[in-house]
Amino acid sequence: MLGETANRRGPNEREQLIIQRVAEGCKNREIADSLGTTEHVVKNYLRLIYDKLGLWNRVELALWYEARQHEQVYHA
């Protein structure tokens, strides 16, 4: 069920960077500072990312990211 309604397009480059930072355990403020933007913009990106991937929160997002990292290792 998870991700059933997810958009078929994957995350764009900026979204991928935010996903990586979330998986590293960064807070929204830290992500914003590293990207030179505001915390509000990061929150908006996260909402879009959750919708696109059919996820609910940053824990699911971090797990999604880690699973993709392992897939890349096995398919390389």
N, CA, C and O atoms as a Tripos MOL2 file, in Angstrom:
@<TRIPOS>MOLECULE
protein
  304   303    76     0     0
PROTEIN
NO_CHARGES

@<TRIPOS>ATOM
      1 N           0.8100   -1.1910    0.0000 N.3       1 MET1
      2 CA          0.0000    0.0000    0.0000 C.3       1 MET1
      3 C           0.8570    1.2590    0.0000 C.2       1 MET1
      4 O           0.5320    2.2500   -0.6540 O.2       1 MET1
      5 N           1.9630    1.2010    0.7500 N.am      2 LEU2
      6 CA          2.8240    2.3670    0.8530 C.3       2 LEU2
      7 C           3.3460    2.7410   -0.5220 C.2       2 LEU2
      8 O           3.9460    1.9180   -1.2140 O.2       2 LEU2
      9 N           3.1170    3.9740   -0.9080 N.am      3 GLY3
     10 CA          3.6090    4.4540   -2.1780 C.3       3 GLY3
     11 C           2.7230    4.1420   -3.3610 C.2       3 GLY3
     12 O           3.0920    4.4370   -4.4970 O.2       3 GLY3
     13 N           1.5600    3.5520   -3.1250 N.am      4 GLU4
     14 CA          0.6680    3.1940   -4.2200 C.3       4 GLU4
     15 C           0.2530    4.4100   -5.0420 C.2       4 GLU4
     16 O           0.1610    4.3390   -6.2670 O.2       4 GLU4
     17 N           0.0050    5.5130   -4.3650 N.am      5 THR5
     18 CA         -0.4420    6.7020   -5.0760 C.3       5 THR5
     19 C           0.7270    7.6270   -5.3830 C.2       5 THR5
     20 O           0.5280    8.7580   -5.8260 O.2       5 THR5
     21 N           1.9340    7.1550   -5.1510 N.am      6 ALA6
     22 CA          3.1130    7.9900   -5.3640 C.3       6 ALA6
     23 C           3.2580    8.3540   -6.8360 C.2       6 ALA6
     24 O           2.9130    7.5830   -7.7320 O.2       6 ALA6
     25 N           3.7750    9.5380   -7.0470 N.am      7 ASN7
     26 CA          4.0720   10.0190   -8.3750 C.3       7 ASN7
     27 C           5.1400    9.1220   -8.9920 C.2       7 ASN7
     28 O           6.0610    8.6980   -8.2940 O.2       7 ASN7
     29 N           5.0380    8.8320  -10.2570 N.am      8 ARG8
     30 CA          5.9810    7.9380  -10.9270 C.3       8 ARG8
     31 C           7.3540    8.5900  -11.1320 C.2       8 ARG8
     32 O           8.3540    7.8850  -11.2720 O.2       8 ARG8
     33 N           7.4120    9.9030  -11.1510 N.am      9 ARG9
     34 CA          8.7010   10.5720  -11.2840 C.3       9 ARG9
     35 C           9.4500   10.4690   -9.9620 C.2       9 ARG9
     36 O           8.8620   10.5810   -8.8870 O.2       9 ARG9
     37 N          10.7350   10.2580  -10.0610 N.am     10 GLY10
     38 CA         11.5470   10.2170   -8.8540 C.3      10 GLY10
     39 C          11.9060   11.6250   -8.4090 C.2      10 GLY10
     40 O          11.5910   12.6050   -9.0840 O.2      10 GLY10
     41 N          12.5650   11.7090   -7.2740 N.am     11 PRO11
     42 CA         12.9790   13.0120   -6.7500 C.3      11 PRO11
     43 C          13.9750   13.7000   -7.6890 C.2      11 PRO11
     44 O          14.8290   13.0500   -8.2910 O.2      11 PRO11
     45 N          13.8500   15.0230   -7.8010 N.am     12 ASN12
     46 CA         14.8120   15.7710   -8.6050 C.3      12 ASN12
     47 C          16.1010   15.9480   -7.7990 C.2      12 ASN12
     48 O          16.1950   15.4860   -6.6620 O.2      12 ASN12
     49 N          17.0700   16.6060   -8.3800 N.am     13 GLU13
     50 CA         18.3890   16.7360   -7.7550 C.3      13 GLU13
     51 C          18.3360   17.4300   -6.3890 C.2      13 GLU13
     52 O          18.9650   16.9760   -5.4340 O.2      13 GLU13
     53 N          17.5970   18.5110   -6.3060 N.am     14 ARG14
     54 CA         17.4740   19.2520   -5.0370 C.3      14 ARG14
     55 C          16.7710   18.3890   -3.9790 C.2      14 ARG14
     56 O          17.1860   18.3440   -2.8210 O.2      14 ARG14
     57 N          15.7090   17.7130   -4.3970 N.am     15 GLU15
     58 CA         14.9800   16.8310   -3.4870 C.3      15 GLU15
     59 C          15.8760   15.6860   -3.0040 C.2      15 GLU15
     60 O          15.8200   15.3020   -1.8360 O.2      15 GLU15
     61 N          16.6890   15.1510   -3.8920 N.am     16 GLN16
     62 CA         17.6030   14.0770   -3.5120 C.3      16 GLN16
     63 C          18.5890   14.5440   -2.4490 C.2      16 GLN16
     64 O          18.9090   13.8010   -1.5210 O.2      16 GLN16
     65 N          19.0650   15.7670   -2.5870 N.am     17 LEU17
     66 CA         19.9880   16.3210   -1.6000 C.3      17 LEU17
     67 C          19.3080   16.4640   -0.2420 C.2      17 LEU17
     68 O          19.9030   16.1520    0.7890 O.2      17 LEU17
     69 N          18.0770   16.9300   -0.2420 N.am     18 ILE18
     70 CA         17.3160   17.0630    1.0100 C.3      18 ILE18
     71 C          17.0700   15.6880    1.6230 C.2      18 ILE18
     72 O          17.2110   15.5160    2.8340 O.2      18 ILE18
     73 N          16.7070   14.7190    0.8080 N.am     19 ILE19
     74 CA         16.4780   13.3580    1.3030 C.3      19 ILE19
     75 C          17.7550   12.8170    1.9480 C.2      19 ILE19
     76 O          17.7090   12.2190    3.0220 O.2      19 ILE19
     77 N          18.8760   13.0280    1.2950 N.am     20 GLN20
     78 CA         20.1470   12.5560    1.8400 C.3      20 GLN20
     79 C          20.4380   13.2030    3.1910 C.2      20 GLN20
     80 O          20.8820   12.5330    4.1240 O.2      20 GLN20
     81 N          20.1870   14.5040    3.2900 N.am     21 ARG21
     82 CA         20.4450   15.2190    4.5480 C.3      21 ARG21
     83 C          19.5190   14.7150    5.6640 C.2      21 ARG21
     84 O          19.9390   14.5850    6.8140 O.2      21 ARG21
     85 N          18.2630   14.4360    5.3180 N.am     22 VAL22
     86 CA         17.3270   13.8770    6.3060 C.3      22 VAL22
     87 C          17.8410   12.5190    6.7850 C.2      22 VAL22
     88 O          17.8370   12.2320    7.9820 O.2      22 VAL22
     89 N          18.2830   11.6890    5.8430 N.am     23 ALA23
     90 CA         18.7860   10.3570    6.1860 C.3      23 ALA23
     91 C          20.0350   10.4390    7.0590 C.2      23 ALA23
     92 O          20.3050    9.5310    7.8450 O.2      23 ALA23
     93 N          20.7900   11.5180    6.9240 N.am     24 GLU24
     94 CA         21.9840   11.7320    7.7480 C.3      24 GLU24
     95 C          21.6240   12.2340    9.1420 C.2      24 GLU24
     96 O          22.4850   12.3410   10.0160 O.2      24 GLU24
     97 N          20.3350   12.5430    9.3420 N.am     25 GLY25
     98 CA         19.8780   12.9910   10.6490 C.3      25 GLY25
     99 C          19.8600   14.4930   10.8400 C.2      25 GLY25
    100 O          19.7040   14.9720   11.9630 O.2      25 GLY25
    101 N          20.0180   15.2450    9.7600 N.am     26 CYS26
    102 CA         20.0050   16.7090    9.8570 C.3      26 CYS26
    103 C          18.6010   17.2200   10.1480 C.2      26 CYS26
    104 O          17.6080   16.6560    9.6860 O.2      26 CYS26
    105 N          18.5410   18.2810   10.9100 N.am     27 LYS27
    106 CA         17.2810   18.9700   11.1870 C.3      27 LYS27
    107 C          16.9910   19.9420   10.0390 C.2      27 LYS27
    108 O          17.8840   20.2850    9.2650 O.2      27 LYS27
    109 N          15.7350   20.3770    9.9400 N.am     28 ASN28
    110 CA         15.3390   21.2790    8.8540 C.3      28 ASN28
    111 C          16.2010   22.5290    8.8130 C.2      28 ASN28
    112 O          16.5860   22.9770    7.7330 O.2      28 ASN28
    113 N          16.5100   23.0960    9.9670 N.am     29 ARG29
    114 CA         17.3430   24.3030   10.0280 C.3      29 ARG29
    115 C          18.7300   24.0290    9.4470 C.2      29 ARG29
    116 O          19.2620   24.8540    8.7050 O.2      29 ARG29
    117 N          19.3170   22.8830    9.7770 N.am     30 GLU30
    118 CA         20.6380   22.5190    9.2630 C.3      30 GLU30
    119 C          20.6040   22.3220    7.7450 C.2      30 GLU30
    120 O          21.5230   22.7270    7.0330 O.2      30 GLU30
    121 N          19.5430   21.7030    7.2720 N.am     31 ILE31
    122 CA         19.3910   21.5010    5.8280 C.3      31 ILE31
    123 C          19.2620   22.8530    5.1360 C.2      31 ILE31
    124 O          19.9020   23.0990    4.1140 O.2      31 ILE31
    125 N          18.4420   23.7170    5.6920 N.am     32 ALA32
    126 CA         18.2500   25.0510    5.1150 C.3      32 ALA32
    127 C          19.5700   25.8110    5.0570 C.2      32 ALA32
    128 O          19.8970   26.4190    4.0380 O.2      32 ALA32
    129 N          20.3180   25.7770    6.1370 N.am     33 ASP33
    130 CA         21.5990   26.4870    6.1700 C.3      33 ASP33
    131 C          22.5610   25.9420    5.1250 C.2      33 ASP33
    132 O          23.2660   26.7090    4.4690 O.2      33 ASP33
    133 N          22.5940   24.6230    4.9680 N.am     34 SER34
    134 CA         23.5200   24.0210    4.0010 C.3      34 SER34
    135 C          23.1260   24.3390    2.5570 C.2      34 SER34
    136 O          23.9770   24.3740    1.6690 O.2      34 SER34
    137 N          21.8280   24.5710    2.3290 N.am     35 LEU35
    138 CA         21.3440   24.8810    0.9750 C.3      35 LEU35
    139 C          21.2360   26.3790    0.7120 C.2      35 LEU35
    140 O          20.9660   26.8000   -0.4130 O.2      35 LEU35
    141 N          21.4490   27.1770    1.7500 N.am     36 GLY36
    142 CA         21.3250   28.6220    1.5830 C.3      36 GLY36
    143 C          19.8900   29.0690    1.3890 C.2      36 GLY36
    144 O          19.6130   29.9760    0.6040 O.2      36 GLY36
    145 N          18.9800   28.4280    2.1080 N.am     37 THR37
    146 CA         17.5670   28.7730    1.9940 C.3      37 THR37
    147 C          16.9670   28.8530    3.3940 C.2      37 THR37
    148 O          17.6950   28.8960    4.3850 O.2      37 THR37
    149 N          15.6470   28.8740    3.4700 N.am     38 THR38
    150 CA         14.9810   28.9840    4.7640 C.3      38 THR38
    151 C          14.4110   27.6450    5.2030 C.2      38 THR38
    152 O          14.2160   26.7370    4.3950 O.2      38 THR38
    153 N          14.1530   27.5440    6.4780 N.am     39 GLU39
    154 CA         13.5460   26.3410    7.0320 C.3      39 GLU39
    155 C          12.1640   26.1050    6.4200 C.2      39 GLU39
    156 O          11.7610   24.9650    6.1920 O.2      39 GLU39
    157 N          11.4430   27.2000    6.1580 N.am     40 HIS40
    158 CA         10.1070   27.1040    5.5490 C.3      40 HIS40
    159 C          10.1830   26.4370    4.1770 C.2      40 HIS40
    160 O           9.3450   25.5990    3.8440 O.2      40 HIS40
    161 N          11.1820   26.8070    3.3870 N.am     41 VAL41
    162 CA         11.3470   26.2070    2.0570 C.3      41 VAL41
    163 C          11.6420   24.7150    2.1880 C.2      41 VAL41
    164 O          11.1140   23.9110    1.4200 O.2      41 VAL41
    165 N          12.4780   24.3410    3.1500 N.am     42 VAL42
    166 CA         12.7910   22.9290    3.3690 C.3      42 VAL42
    167 C          11.5280   22.1660    3.7530 C.2      42 VAL42
    168 O          11.3000   21.0640    3.2550 O.2      42 VAL42
    169 N          10.7060   22.7350    4.6290 N.am     43 LYS43
    170 CA          9.4510   22.0810    5.0230 C.3      43 LYS43
    171 C           8.5500   21.8700    3.8120 C.2      43 LYS43
    172 O           7.9200   20.8210    3.6780 O.2      43 LYS43
    173 N           8.4890   22.8570    2.9380 N.am     44 ASN44
    174 CA          7.6810   22.7170    1.7150 C.3      44 ASN44
    175 C           8.2220   21.6110    0.8270 C.2      44 ASN44
    176 O           7.4570   20.8100    0.2900 O.2      44 ASN44
    177 N           9.5360   21.5630    0.6720 N.am     45 TYR45
    178 CA         10.1500   20.4930   -0.1120 C.3      45 TYR45
    179 C           9.8020   19.1320    0.4810 C.2      45 TYR45
    180 O           9.4610   18.2000   -0.2470 O.2      45 TYR45
    181 N           9.8900   19.0220    1.7980 N.am     46 LEU46
    182 CA          9.6050   17.7460    2.4430 C.3      46 LEU46
    183 C           8.1620   17.3070    2.1940 C.2      46 LEU46
    184 O           7.9100   16.1260    1.9560 O.2      46 LEU46
    185 N           7.2190   18.2400    2.2480 N.am     47 ARG47
    186 CA          5.8280   17.8850    1.9430 C.3      47 ARG47
    187 C           5.7010   17.3560    0.5180 C.2      47 ARG47
    188 O           5.0130   16.3650    0.2730 O.2      47 ARG47
    189 N           6.3720   18.0270   -0.4200 N.am     48 LEU48
    190 CA          6.3290   17.5850   -1.8160 C.3      48 LEU48
    191 C           6.9770   16.2090   -1.9850 C.2      48 LEU48
    192 O           6.4750   15.3560   -2.7170 O.2      48 LEU48
    193 N           8.0950   16.0140   -1.2960 N.am     49 ILE49
    194 CA          8.7960   14.7270   -1.3700 C.3      49 ILE49
    195 C           7.9250   13.6160   -0.7990 C.2      49 ILE49
    196 O           7.8020   12.5520   -1.4060 O.2      49 ILE49
    197 N           7.3180   13.8530    0.3660 N.am     50 TYR50
    198 CA          6.4390   12.8430    0.9700 C.3      50 TYR50
    199 C           5.3090   12.4750    0.0090 C.2      50 TYR50
    200 O           5.0060   11.2970   -0.1820 O.2      50 TYR50
    201 N           4.6940   13.4850   -0.5880 N.am     51 ASP51
    202 CA          3.5990   13.2360   -1.5330 C.3      51 ASP51
    203 C           4.0960   12.4570   -2.7480 C.2      51 ASP51
    204 O           3.4530   11.5040   -3.1870 O.2      51 ASP51
    205 N           5.2260   12.8610   -3.2800 N.am     52 LYS52
    206 CA          5.7680   12.2350   -4.4790 C.3      52 LYS52
    207 C           6.0940   10.7630   -4.2370 C.2      52 LYS52
    208 O           5.8790    9.9230   -5.1110 O.2      52 LYS52
    209 N           6.6150   10.4540   -3.0460 N.am     53 LEU53
    210 CA          7.0470    9.0910   -2.7520 C.3      53 LEU53
    211 C           6.0010    8.2710   -2.0010 C.2      53 LEU53
    212 O           6.1890    7.0760   -1.7760 O.2      53 LEU53
    213 N           4.9010    8.9120   -1.6130 N.am     54 GLY54
    214 CA          3.8620    8.2000   -0.8840 C.3      54 GLY54
    215 C           4.2660    7.8730    0.5430 C.2      54 GLY54
    216 O           3.8910    6.8280    1.0760 O.2      54 GLY54
    217 N           5.0260    8.7600    1.1610 N.am     55 LEU55
    218 CA          5.5070    8.5620    2.5190 C.3      55 LEU55
    219 C           4.8290    9.5350    3.4700 C.2      55 LEU55
    220 O           4.1850   10.4940    3.0430 O.2      55 LEU55
    221 N           4.9830    9.2740    4.7780 N.am     56 TRP56
    222 CA          4.3000   10.0870    5.7790 C.3      56 TRP56
    223 C           5.2120   10.9710    6.6130 C.2      56 TRP56
    224 O           4.7870   12.0250    7.0860 O.2      56 TRP56
    225 N           6.4740   10.5530    6.8010 N.am     57 ASN57
    226 CA          7.3350   11.3120    7.7070 C.3      57 ASN57
    227 C           8.8120   11.0830    7.3850 C.2      57 ASN57
    228 O           9.1490   10.3170    6.4820 O.2      57 ASN57
    229 N           9.6900   11.7600    8.1370 N.am     58 ARG58
    230 CA         11.1220   11.6920    7.8500 C.3      58 ARG58
    231 C          11.7250   10.3400    8.2020 C.2      58 ARG58
    232 O          12.7500    9.9710    7.6280 O.2      58 ARG58
    233 N          11.1360    9.5950    9.1140 N.am     59 VAL59
    234 CA         11.6350    8.2520    9.4120 C.3      59 VAL59
    235 C          11.4290    7.3580    8.1860 C.2      59 VAL59
    236 O          12.3480    6.6590    7.7590 O.2      59 VAL59
    237 N          10.2280    7.3870    7.6320 N.am     60 GLU60
    238 CA          9.9640    6.6120    6.4210 C.3      60 GLU60
    239 C          10.8700    7.0720    5.2820 C.2      60 GLU60
    240 O          11.3510    6.2560    4.4960 O.2      60 GLU60
    241 N          11.0980    8.3780    5.1990 N.am     61 LEU61
    242 CA         11.9500    8.9260    4.1450 C.3      61 LEU61
    243 C          13.3830    8.4170    4.3030 C.2      61 LEU61
    244 O          14.0100    8.0250    3.3190 O.2      61 LEU61
    245 N          13.8990    8.4190    5.5140 N.am     62 ALA62
    246 CA         15.2550    7.9290    5.7570 C.3      62 ALA62
    247 C          15.3590    6.4430    5.4230 C.2      62 ALA62
    248 O          16.3530    6.0070    4.8420 O.2      62 ALA62
    249 N          14.3430    5.6650    5.7850 N.am     63 LEU63
    250 CA         14.3390    4.2360    5.4560 C.3      63 LEU63
    251 C          14.2600    4.0280    3.9470 C.2      63 LEU63
    252 O          14.9250    3.1420    3.4090 O.2      63 LEU63
    253 N          13.4560    4.8330    3.2620 N.am     64 TRP64
    254 CA         13.3450    4.7680    1.8030 C.3      64 TRP64
    255 C          14.7140    5.0300    1.1820 C.2      64 TRP64
    256 O          15.1390    4.3070    0.2810 O.2      64 TRP64
    257 N          15.4020    6.0620    1.6620 N.am     65 TYR65
    258 CA         16.7250    6.4230    1.1450 C.3      65 TYR65
    259 C          17.7160    5.2810    1.3630 C.2      65 TYR65
    260 O          18.4340    4.8990    0.4390 O.2      65 TYR65
    261 N          17.7580    4.7390    2.5650 N.am     66 GLU66
    262 CA         18.6900    3.6520    2.8810 C.3      66 GLU66
    263 C          18.4260    2.4290    2.0040 C.2      66 GLU66
    264 O          19.3690    1.7890    1.5380 O.2      66 GLU66
    265 N          17.1760    2.1030    1.7800 N.am     67 ALA67
    266 CA         16.8370    0.9710    0.9190 C.3      67 ALA67
    267 C          17.3540    1.2010   -0.4960 C.2      67 ALA67
    268 O          17.8560    0.2710   -1.1270 O.2      67 ALA67
    269 N          17.2390    2.4240   -1.0030 N.am     68 ARG68
    270 CA         17.7180    2.7400   -2.3490 C.3      68 ARG68
    271 C          19.2350    2.6640   -2.4140 C.2      68 ARG68
    272 O          19.7850    2.2710   -3.4430 O.2      68 ARG68
    273 N          19.9220    3.0320   -1.3400 N.am     69 GLN69
    274 CA         21.3790    2.9600   -1.3090 C.3      69 GLN69
    275 C          21.8210    1.5040   -1.4070 C.2      69 GLN69
    276 O          22.7840    1.1940   -2.1090 O.2      69 GLN69
    277 N          21.1320    0.6190   -0.7160 N.am     70 HIS70
    278 CA         21.4720   -0.8010   -0.7640 C.3      70 HIS70
    279 C          21.1620   -1.3910   -2.1340 C.2      70 HIS70
    280 O          21.9010   -2.2500   -2.6160 O.2      70 HIS70
    281 N          20.0840   -0.9460   -2.7660 N.am     71 GLU71
    282 CA         19.7450   -1.4140   -4.1090 C.3      71 GLU71
    283 C          20.8390   -1.0560   -5.0950 C.2      71 GLU71
    284 O          21.1880   -1.8630   -5.9560 O.2      71 GLU71
    285 N          21.3870    0.1550   -4.9790 N.am     72 GLN72
    286 CA         22.4380    0.6040   -5.8860 C.3      72 GLN72
    287 C          23.6870   -0.2400   -5.7300 C.2      72 GLN72
    288 O          24.3610   -0.5370   -6.7160 O.2      72 GLN72
    289 N          24.0060   -0.6290   -4.5060 N.am     73 VAL73
    290 CA         25.1840   -1.4560   -4.2510 C.3      73 VAL73
    291 C          25.0170   -2.8220   -4.9050 C.2      73 VAL73
    292 O          25.9500   -3.3310   -5.5260 O.2      73 VAL73
    293 N          23.8370   -3.4180   -4.7710 N.am     74 TYR74
    294 CA         23.5910   -4.7510   -5.3040 C.3      74 TYR74
    295 C          23.4800   -4.7610   -6.8300 C.2      74 TYR74
    296 O          23.7760   -5.7740   -7.4640 O.2      74 TYR74
    297 N          23.0570   -3.6460   -7.4230 N.am     75 HIS75
    298 CA         22.8840   -3.5980   -8.8760 C.3      75 HIS75
    299 C          24.0990   -3.0270   -9.5890 C.2      75 HIS75
    300 O          24.1140   -2.9580  -10.8180 O.2      75 HIS75
    301 N          25.0940   -2.6260   -8.8600 N.am     76 ALA76
    302 CA         26.2880   -2.0290   -9.4880 C.3      76 ALA76
    303 C          27.2270   -3.0870  -10.0220 C.2      76 ALA76
    304 O          28.2740   -2.7590  -10.5780 O.2      76 ALA76
@<TRIPOS>BOND
     1     1     2 1
     2     2     3 1
     3     3     4 2
     4     3     5 am
     5     5     6 1
     6     6     7 1
     7     7     8 2
     8     7     9 am
     9     9    10 1
    10    10    11 1
    11    11    12 2
    12    11    13 am
    13    13    14 1
    14    14    15 1
    15    15    16 2
    16    15    17 am
    17    17    18 1
    18    18    19 1
    19    19    20 2
    20    19    21 am
    21    21    22 1
    22    22    23 1
    23    23    24 2
    24    23    25 am
    25    25    26 1
    26    26    27 1
    27    27    28 2
    28    27    29 am
    29    29    30 1
    30    30    31 1
    31    31    32 2
    32    31    33 am
    33    33    34 1
    34    34    35 1
    35    35    36 2
    36    35    37 am
    37    37    38 1
    38    38    39 1
    39    39    40 2
    40    39    41 am
    41    41    42 1
    42    42    43 1
    43    43    44 2
    44    43    45 am
    45    45    46 1
    46    46    47 1
    47    47    48 2
    48    47    49 am
    49    49    50 1
    50    50    51 1
    51    51    52 2
    52    51    53 am
    53    53    54 1
    54    54    55 1
    55    55    56 2
    56    55    57 am
    57    57    58 1
    58    58    59 1
    59    59    60 2
    60    59    61 am
    61    61    62 1
    62    62    63 1
    63    63    64 2
    64    63    65 am
    65    65    66 1
    66    66    67 1
    67    67    68 2
    68    67    69 am
    69    69    70 1
    70    70    71 1
    71    71    72 2
    72    71    73 am
    73    73    74 1
    74    74    75 1
    75    75    76 2
    76    75    77 am
    77    77    78 1
    78    78    79 1
    79    79    80 2
    80    79    81 am
    81    81    82 1
    82    82    83 1
    83    83    84 2
    84    83    85 am
    85    85    86 1
    86    86    87 1
    87    87    88 2
    88    87    89 am
    89    89    90 1
    90    90    91 1
    91    91    92 2
    92    91    93 am
    93    93    94 1
    94    94    95 1
    95    95    96 2
    96    95    97 am
    97    97    98 1
    98    98    99 1
    99    99   100 2
   100    99   101 am
   101   101   102 1
   102   102   103 1
   103   103   104 2
   104   103   105 am
   105   105   106 1
   106   106   107 1
   107   107   108 2
   108   107   109 am
   109   109   110 1
   110   110   111 1
   111   111   112 2
   112   111   113 am
   113   113   114 1
   114   114   115 1
   115   115   116 2
   116   115   117 am
   117   117   118 1
   118   118   119 1
   119   119   120 2
   120   119   121 am
   121   121   122 1
   122   122   123 1
   123   123   124 2
   124   123   125 am
   125   125   126 1
   126   126   127 1
   127   127   128 2
   128   127   129 am
   129   129   130 1
   130   130   131 1
   131   131   132 2
   132   131   133 am
   133   133   134 1
   134   134   135 1
   135   135   136 2
   136   135   137 am
   137   137   138 1
   138   138   139 1
   139   139   140 2
   140   139   141 am
   141   141   142 1
   142   142   143 1
   143   143   144 2
   144   143   145 am
   145   145   146 1
   146   146   147 1
   147   147   148 2
   148   147   149 am
   149   149   150 1
   150   150   151 1
   151   151   152 2
   152   151   153 am
   153   153   154 1
   154   154   155 1
   155   155   156 2
   156   155   157 am
   157   157   158 1
   158   158   159 1
   159   159   160 2
   160   159   161 am
   161   161   162 1
   162   162   163 1
   163   163   164 2
   164   163   165 am
   165   165   166 1
   166   166   167 1
   167   167   168 2
   168   167   169 am
   169   169   170 1
   170   170   171 1
   171   171   172 2
   172   171   173 am
   173   173   174 1
   174   174   175 1
   175   175   176 2
   176   175   177 am
   177   177   178 1
   178   178   179 1
   179   179   180 2
   180   179   181 am
   181   181   182 1
   182   182   183 1
   183   183   184 2
   184   183   185 am
   185   185   186 1
   186   186   187 1
   187   187   188 2
   188   187   189 am
   189   189   190 1
   190   190   191 1
   191   191   192 2
   192   191   193 am
   193   193   194 1
   194   194   195 1
   195   195   196 2
   196   195   197 am
   197   197   198 1
   198   198   199 1
   199   199   200 2
   200   199   201 am
   201   201   202 1
   202   202   203 1
   203   203   204 2
   204   203   205 am
   205   205   206 1
   206   206   207 1
   207   207   208 2
   208   207   209 am
   209   209   210 1
   210   210   211 1
   211   211   212 2
   212   211   213 am
   213   213   214 1
   214   214   215 1
   215   215   216 2
   216   215   217 am
   217   217   218 1
   218   218   219 1
   219   219   220 2
   220   219   221 am
   221   221   222 1
   222   222   223 1
   223   223   224 2
   224   223   225 am
   225   225   226 1
   226   226   227 1
   227   227   228 2
   228   227   229 am
   229   229   230 1
   230   230   231 1
   231   231   232 2
   232   231   233 am
   233   233   234 1
   234   234   235 1
   235   235   236 2
   236   235   237 am
   237   237   238 1
   238   238   239 1
   239   239   240 2
   240   239   241 am
   241   241   242 1
   242   242   243 1
   243   243   244 2
   244   243   245 am
   245   245   246 1
   246   246   247 1
   247   247   248 2
   248   247   249 am
   249   249   250 1
   250   250   251 1
   251   251   252 2
   252   251   253 am
   253   253   254 1
   254   254   255 1
   255   255   256 2
   256   255   257 am
   257   257   258 1
   258   258   259 1
   259   259   260 2
   260   259   261 am
   261   261   262 1
   262   262   263 1
   263   263   264 2
   264   263   265 am
   265   265   266 1
   266   266   267 1
   267   267   268 2
   268   267   269 am
   269   269   270 1
   270   270   271 1
   271   271   272 2
   272   271   273 am
   273   273   274 1
   274   274   275 1
   275   275   276 2
   276   275   277 am
   277   277   278 1
   278   278   279 1
   279   279   280 2
   280   279   281 am
   281   281   282 1
   282   282   283 1
   283   283   284 2
   284   283   285 am
   285   285   286 1
   286   286   287 1
   287   287   288 2
   288   287   289 am
   289   289   290 1
   290   290   291 1
   291   291   292 2
   292   291   293 am
   293   293   294 1
   294   294   295 1
   295   295   296 2
   296   295   297 am
   297   297   298 1
   298   298   299 1
   299   299   300 2
   300   299   301 am
   301   301   302 1
   302   302   303 1
   303   303   304 2
@<TRIPOS>SUBSTRUCTURE
     1 MET1         2 RESIDUE 1 A MET
     2 LEU2         6 RESIDUE 1 A LEU
     3 GLY3        10 RESIDUE 1 A GLY
     4 GLU4        14 RESIDUE 1 A GLU
     5 THR5        18 RESIDUE 1 A THR
     6 ALA6        22 RESIDUE 1 A ALA
     7 ASN7        26 RESIDUE 1 A ASN
     8 ARG8        30 RESIDUE 1 A ARG
     9 ARG9        34 RESIDUE 1 A ARG
    10 GLY10       38 RESIDUE 1 A GLY
    11 PRO11       42 RESIDUE 1 A PRO
    12 ASN12       46 RESIDUE 1 A ASN
    13 GLU13       50 RESIDUE 1 A GLU
    14 ARG14       54 RESIDUE 1 A ARG
    15 GLU15       58 RESIDUE 1 A GLU
    16 GLN16       62 RESIDUE 1 A GLN
    17 LEU17       66 RESIDUE 1 A LEU
    18 ILE18       70 RESIDUE 1 A ILE
    19 ILE19       74 RESIDUE 1 A ILE
    20 GLN20       78 RESIDUE 1 A GLN
    21 ARG21       82 RESIDUE 1 A ARG
    22 VAL22       86 RESIDUE 1 A VAL
    23 ALA23       90 RESIDUE 1 A ALA
    24 GLU24       94 RESIDUE 1 A GLU
    25 GLY25       98 RESIDUE 1 A GLY
    26 CYS26      102 RESIDUE 1 A CYS
    27 LYS27      106 RESIDUE 1 A LYS
    28 ASN28      110 RESIDUE 1 A ASN
    29 ARG29      114 RESIDUE 1 A ARG
    30 GLU30      118 RESIDUE 1 A GLU
    31 ILE31      122 RESIDUE 1 A ILE
    32 ALA32      126 RESIDUE 1 A ALA
    33 ASP33      130 RESIDUE 1 A ASP
    34 SER34      134 RESIDUE 1 A SER
    35 LEU35      138 RESIDUE 1 A LEU
    36 GLY36      142 RESIDUE 1 A GLY
    37 THR37      146 RESIDUE 1 A THR
    38 THR38      150 RESIDUE 1 A THR
    39 GLU39      154 RESIDUE 1 A GLU
    40 HIS40      158 RESIDUE 1 A HIS
    41 VAL41      162 RESIDUE 1 A VAL
    42 VAL42      166 RESIDUE 1 A VAL
    43 LYS43      170 RESIDUE 1 A LYS
    44 ASN44      174 RESIDUE 1 A ASN
    45 TYR45      178 RESIDUE 1 A TYR
    46 LEU46      182 RESIDUE 1 A LEU
    47 ARG47      186 RESIDUE 1 A ARG
    48 LEU48      190 RESIDUE 1 A LEU
    49 ILE49      194 RESIDUE 1 A ILE
    50 TYR50      198 RESIDUE 1 A TYR
    51 ASP51      202 RESIDUE 1 A ASP
    52 LYS52      206 RESIDUE 1 A LYS
    53 LEU53      210 RESIDUE 1 A LEU
    54 GLY54      214 RESIDUE 1 A GLY
    55 LEU55      218 RESIDUE 1 A LEU
    56 TRP56      222 RESIDUE 1 A TRP
    57 ASN57      226 RESIDUE 1 A ASN
    58 ARG58      230 RESIDUE 1 A ARG
    59 VAL59      234 RESIDUE 1 A VAL
    60 GLU60      238 RESIDUE 1 A GLU
    61 LEU61      242 RESIDUE 1 A LEU
    62 ALA62      246 RESIDUE 1 A ALA
    63 LEU63      250 RESIDUE 1 A LEU
    64 TRP64      254 RESIDUE 1 A TRP
    65 TYR65      258 RESIDUE 1 A TYR
    66 GLU66      262 RESIDUE 1 A GLU
    67 ALA67      266 RESIDUE 1 A ALA
    68 ARG68      270 RESIDUE 1 A ARG
    69 GLN69      274 RESIDUE 1 A GLN
    70 HIS70      278 RESIDUE 1 A HIS
    71 GLU71      282 RESIDUE 1 A GLU
    72 GLN72      286 RESIDUE 1 A GLN
    73 VAL73      290 RESIDUE 1 A VAL
    74 TYR74      294 RESIDUE 1 A TYR
    75 HIS75      298 RESIDUE 1 A HIS
    76 ALA76      302 RESIDUE 1 A ALA
